[in-house]
């Protein structure tokens, strides 16, 4: 596909969204609502499905498979053009992007929603991979069931952008061992100064209580190394800790984006409060690919909403775009019942910290997004799945959530 002609006055704004995860789909839905026929949206997607990844943690412990949604069906429903492929490189002067499928897509406005890349941080650890958790954890669960392992450590790599899944795995594992009558020491090690500190003090205290109640030993404020199998070296204390099994989250890096200026060691994309990429005309970014330190579905959706408002204004919609004021929502599963958490991000710790056993938002879903959450909840297979501790089901949609 060759680069198209310049935009004709009065013609719809040509918007290309690279990526079809939370940020990409939220932006497409927001533009449908805000801009309508004023924008012609093309979504570039490397995979044929959108998978509701936050629910896969419980799958290994008897929960259902994460819900899957065919992107072609979503494209027909929402009204965007779907192209199969992944972002390869940007030619900003020509306003074109090039894909790994050999296509060239022209744009008036580009939104980069291409996610982050995960890499193992520890040599001697089982590093979890999205989409493969059930297969990866089968052997560990079988060993626990057989009484062949007595200590497991769950480790976060430094300041993990979103460590909540590690907490869920620790809770699930401890409860599973107890249900089988097995003696198992479960430890969770994190650089945070308190459990899920990003949610603030009130939420952190509730998380600590939940961990204590379920027999999970928490070691905060520590950076780990694995110099040899079954051993952890803790910093700054210099303490050694033996653990028969070590399970770790991956370290995240920014995606490869030739043609997009970056700075910083991990290669994430800088954006301003409206989602614009500095020094690139008509280019925006949202989600895990950006420099914002917290990588979370609700954050990705809020960034997409902010960018969509700015794009709608460029399309001629009489709207005053808002700026990014991040609020995080968490549904921590793995205990007897979910623990719901929320906070505004105002630095290293959240403000307006809240935790409770009943959700403060609706639908009560893992991903809280203004447009995507109610849209997915209304689809035939919805968004909820069995968490291993009981099925979770959403309630009435509230478009203002998130």
C-alpha positions in Angstrom: 0.0 0.0 0.0 1.6 3.3 -1.0 1.5 6.5 0.9 -1.8 8.3 0.2 -2.3 11.9 -0.9 -2.3 14.9 1.5 -5.6 15.4 3.3 -8.2 17.3 1.3 -9.9 20.1 3.1 -13.1 18.9 4.7 -12.2 15.2 4.3 -12.2 12.9 7.3 -9.0 13.0 9.4 -6.9 9.9 8.6 -6.0 8.4 11.9 -3.8 5.3 12.2 -3.7 3.5 15.5 -0.7 1.2 15.8 -1.7 -1.5 18.3 -4.9 -3.2 19.3 -4.5 -3.7 23.0 -6.3 -1.7 25.7 -4.9 1.7 24.6 -5.5 1.1 20.9 -9.1 -0.2 21.3 -10.0 2.5 23.8 -8.8 5.1 21.4 -10.8 3.7 18.5 -14.0 3.6 20.7 -13.3 7.1 22.0 -12.9 8.5 18.5 -16.1 6.8 17.3 -17.9 8.6 20.1 -16.1 11.9 19.9 -15.4 12.4 16.2 -17.7 10.1 14.3 -17.5 10.6 10.6 -14.9 13.3 11.0 -12.2 10.7 11.5 -11.4 7.7 9.4 -9.6 5.2 11.7 -7.3 2.4 10.7 -6.0 0.0 13.4 -2.8 -2.0 12.8 -2.9 -5.2 14.9 -0.2 -7.9 15.1 -2.6 -10.5 16.4 -6.1 -11.5 15.3 -7.6 -11.3 18.8 -7.8 -9.1 21.9 -7.2 -11.3 24.9 -8.3 -10.1 28.4 -4.9 -10.8 29.9 -5.6 -9.7 33.6 -7.7 -12.8 34.2 -5.0 -15.3 33.1 -3.4 -15.3 36.6 -6.2 -17.4 38.0 -6.3 -19.8 35.1 -3.5 -22.0 36.4 -5.4 -22.5 39.6 -8.6 -23.7 38.1 -10.0 -20.4 36.8 -11.5 -20.2 33.3 -9.5 -19.1 30.2 -9.2 -15.4 29.7 -12.0 -14.1 27.4 -11.0 -13.6 23.8 -12.5 -11.2 21.3 -12.0 -11.4 17.5 -10.6 -8.1 16.3 -12.3 -8.4 12.9 -15.7 -8.5 14.7 -14.8 -5.5 16.8 -13.7 -3.6 13.7 -17.0 -4.3 12.0 -18.9 -3.3 15.1 -17.0 -0.1 15.9 -16.4 0.9 12.3 -12.6 1.1 11.9 -10.4 -0.5 9.2 -8.3 -3.4 10.5 -4.9 -4.1 9.1 -2.9 -7.1 10.1 0.8 -6.4 11.0 3.1 -4.7 13.5 4.8 -1.3 13.5 8.2 -1.5 12.0 9.4 2.1 11.5 8.2 5.7 11.1 8.9 8.2 8.3 7.6 11.4 9.9 8.4 13.7 7.0 6.2 11.6 4.7 3.6 10.9 7.5 3.8 7.2 6.9 4.5 4.1 9.0 6.0 0.9 7.7 4.9 -2.5 8.9 6.5 -5.9 9.3 4.1 -7.1 6.6 5.7 -4.7 4.1 2.9 -2.2 4.0 3.1 1.5 4.1 0.3 3.3 5.8 -0.2 7.1 5.5 -1.7 9.2 8.2 -2.8 12.7 9.2 -2.5 11.6 12.9 -0.8 8.6 14.3 -1.3 7.0 17.7 1.4 4.6 18.9 -0.2 2.0 21.3 2.3 -0.8 20.7 3.0 -1.9 24.2 6.3 -2.8 25.9 8.8 -5.6 25.5 9.3 -8.1 28.3 12.8 -9.5 29.1 14.0 -11.9 31.8 15.8 -10.1 34.7 17.0 -13.1 36.7 19.2 -15.9 35.4 18.0 -18.6 37.9 14.2 -18.0 38.0 11.1 -18.9 36.2 10.3 -15.7 34.4 6.6 -15.4 33.7 5.4 -14.8 30.1 2.0 -13.3 29.2 -0.2 -15.8 27.5 1.8 -18.8 28.9 1.2 -18.6 32.6 -0.9 -21.7 32.9 1.7 -23.9 31.1 4.6 -22.3 33.0 3.0 -22.9 36.4 1.8 -26.5 35.9 5.0 -28.1 37.0 5.2 -25.9 40.2 1.6 -26.7 41.1 2.2 -30.4 40.5 5.3 -30.3 42.8 3.3 -28.6 45.5 0.5 -31.2 45.2 3.1 -34.0 45.5 4.8 -32.4 48.5 8.0 -32.0 46.6 8.7 -28.3 47.3 8.6 -26.5 50.6 9.7 -22.9 49.7 8.7 -20.6 46.8 9.8 -17.0 46.3 7.9 -14.6 44.0 10.3 -11.8 43.0 9.7 -8.4 41.3 12.6 -6.9 39.2 13.4 -3.6 40.9 10.7 -1.0 40.6 8.2 -3.1 38.7 5.8 -0.9 36.7 2.8 -3.1 37.7 3.6 -5.8 40.3 0.0 -6.7 41.2 0.0 -10.0 39.3 2.9 -11.2 41.4 0.8 -10.6 44.6 -2.0 -12.6 43.0 0.2 -15.5 42.2 1.6 -15.5 45.7 -1.9 -15.5 47.2 -3.1 -18.2 44.8 -0.1 -20.4 45.5 -0.3 -20.1 49.3 -4.1 -20.9 49.3 -3.6 -23.8 46.9 -1.0 -25.4 49.1 -3.2 -25.0 52.2 -6.2 -26.5 50.4 -4.0 -29.6 49.6 -2.7 -29.8 53.2 0.9 -29.0 52.1 3.4 -27.1 54.2 4.7 -24.4 51.9 6.6 -21.2 52.8 5.6 -18.5 50.2 7.6 -15.3 50.1 7.1 -12.2 48.1 10.1 -9.9 47.5 9.7 -6.4 46.1 11.6 -3.1 46.0 8.4 -1.2 47.1 8.6 0.2 50.6 5.2 -1.3 51.3 2.9 -3.8 49.5 1.5 -2.2 46.3 2.7 1.1 47.6 1.6 2.9 44.4 -2.0 2.7 45.8 -1.1 4.6 48.9 -1.1 3.9 52.6 -4.7 2.8 53.2 -4.7 0.3 50.3 -1.2 -0.9 51.2 -2.3 -1.7 54.8 -5.3 -3.7 53.4 -3.0 -5.6 51.0 -0.5 -6.4 53.9 -3.4 -7.7 56.0 -4.6 -9.9 53.1 -1.1 -11.3 52.6 -0.7 -12.0 56.3 -4.1 -13.7 56.5 -3.1 -16.0 53.7 0.3 -16.9 55.0 2.4 -14.9 52.5 5.7 -13.6 53.9 6.4 -10.1 52.5 9.9 -8.7 52.2 9.7 -5.0 51.0 12.5 -2.5 50.2 14.8 -5.1 48.6 16.5 -5.6 45.3 17.3 -9.2 44.4 19.9 -11.1 42.5 20.0 -14.9 41.7 23.7 -15.7 41.7 23.0 -19.4 41.7 20.0 -21.8 41.5 17.7 -21.7 44.5 19.4 -18.7 46.1 18.6 -15.0 46.4 21.0 -12.3 47.3 19.1 -9.3 48.8 20.3 -5.7 48.6 21.0 -3.5 50.4 21.1 -5.9 53.4 23.5 -8.4 51.8 21.3 -11.2 53.2 21.2 -14.6 51.4 17.8 -16.4 51.2 17.4 -20.0 50.0 14.3 -20.9 48.0 13.6 -24.1 46.2 11.7 -22.3 43.5 12.0 -18.7 42.3 9.3 -17.1 40.2 9.8 -13.7 38.7 8.0 -11.1 36.7 9.9 -9.8 33.6 11.6 -6.5 33.2 9.9 -4.1 30.8 11.6 -2.1 28.0 10.2 0.2 25.4 9.4 -1.1 21.9 11.6 -0.7 18.9 10.4 2.4 17.1 12.9 3.7 14.5 12.0 7.2 13.6 10.5 8.1 17.0 12.8 10.1 19.3 13.4 8.7 22.8 15.5 9.3 25.8 16.2 7.2 28.9 17.7 3.8 29.3 14.7 1.6 28.8 13.6 3.1 25.5 10.0 4.3 26.3 8.3 7.0 24.3 8.0 10.5 25.9 4.6 12.2 25.8 3.2 15.5 27.0 0.1 15.8 29.2 -2.1 15.6 26.0 -0.4 12.4 24.7 1.7 14.1 22.0 5.1 12.8 21.2 7.5 15.8 21.3 9.2 16.9 18.1 6.8 14.8 15.9 3.9 16.6 14.2 0.7 14.6 14.5 2.1 11.7 16.5 0.6 10.6 19.8 1.4 7.6 22.1 -0.5 5.8 24.9 -0.1 2.7 27.0 2.8 0.7 28.1 5.0 2.1 25.3 5.1 5.5 27.0 7.5 6.8 29.6 4.8 6.9 32.3 6.2 4.6 35.1 3.0 2.7 35.9 2.0 0.1 33.2 -1.6 -0.7 33.8 -4.8 -1.1 31.7 -6.6 1.8 33.4 -3.6 4.1 32.8 -3.4 3.0 29.2 -7.1 3.7 28.7 -6.8 7.2 30.3 -3.9 8.1 28.1 -5.9 6.9 25.1 -8.9 9.0 26.1 -6.7 12.1 26.4 -5.1 11.5 23.0 -8.4 10.8 21.4 -9.8 14.2 22.7 -6.9 16.0 21.1 -7.2 14.1 17.9 -11.0 14.8 17.8 -10.2 18.5 18.2 -7.8 18.3 15.2 -10.7 16.7 13.2 -12.8 19.8 13.8 -14.8 18.7 16.8 -15.6 21.7 19.1 -14.0 20.1 22.2 -11.5 21.4 24.8 -9.1 18.5 25.3 -8.3 17.5 28.8 -4.9 16.6 30.2 -3.7 13.3 31.8 -4.5 13.1 35.5 -3.9 9.4 36.3 -6.0 7.3 38.6 -5.4 3.6 39.1 -7.9 0.9 39.8 -6.9 -2.6 41.0 -8.8 -5.8 41.5 -6.5 -8.1 43.6 -7.6 -11.7 43.3 -6.2 -14.8 44.9 -7.7 -14.4 48.4 -11.0 -15.7 49.6 -12.6 -12.8 47.8 -11.3 -9.9 45.6 -9.9 -6.8 47.2 -10.6 -3.6 45.3 -8.1 -0.8 45.3 -7.9 2.7 43.9 -5.8 5.9 44.1 -4.7 8.9 42.2 -1.1 8.9 41.3 0.8 11.9 42.7 4.3 10.5 43.0 5.7 7.4 44.5 2.6 6.7 46.5 -1.1 7.2 45.6 -3.3 9.9 47.1 -7.0 9.4 48.0 -6.0 5.8 48.8 -8.9 3.4 49.1 -9.4 -0.4 49.5 -12.5 -2.5 50.1 -14.2 -5.8 49.4 -16.9 -4.1 47.3 -16.0 -2.2 44.1 -16.2 1.5 44.0 -16.7 1.4 40.2 -19.0 -0.4 37.8 -18.7 -2.7 35.9 -16.5 -4.4 38.5 -13.8 -5.4 36.1 -10.0 -5.8 36.0 -9.6 -3.2 33.3 -11.4 0.1 34.1 -11.8 2.1 30.9 -14.4 4.7 30.0 -15.3 3.1 26.6 -13.7 -0.3 26.5 -15.0 -1.7 29.8 -18.7 -1.3 29.0 -18.2 -2.3 25.4 -16.5 -5.6 26.2 -19.0 -6.3 29.0 -21.8 -6.1 26.5 -20.2 -8.5 24.1 -21.3 -12.2 24.1 -18.3 -13.6 26.1 -18.0 -10.4 28.2 -14.8 -9.8 30.2 -15.2 -11.8 33.5 -13.7 -15.2 34.1 -13.6 -17.7 37.0 -10.7 -16.5 39.2 -10.2 -19.8 41.1 -11.9 -18.2 44.1 -15.4 -17.8 42.5 -16.7 -16.2 39.4 -16.6 -12.5 39.0 -19.4 -10.8 37.0 -19.8 -7.1 36.1 -22.8 -5.0 36.9 -24.3 -2.1 35.1 -21.9 0.0 32.9 -20.8 3.4 34.1 -19.1 5.4 31.4 -17.6 7.8 33.9 -15.5 5.2 35.6 -11.8 5.6 34.9 
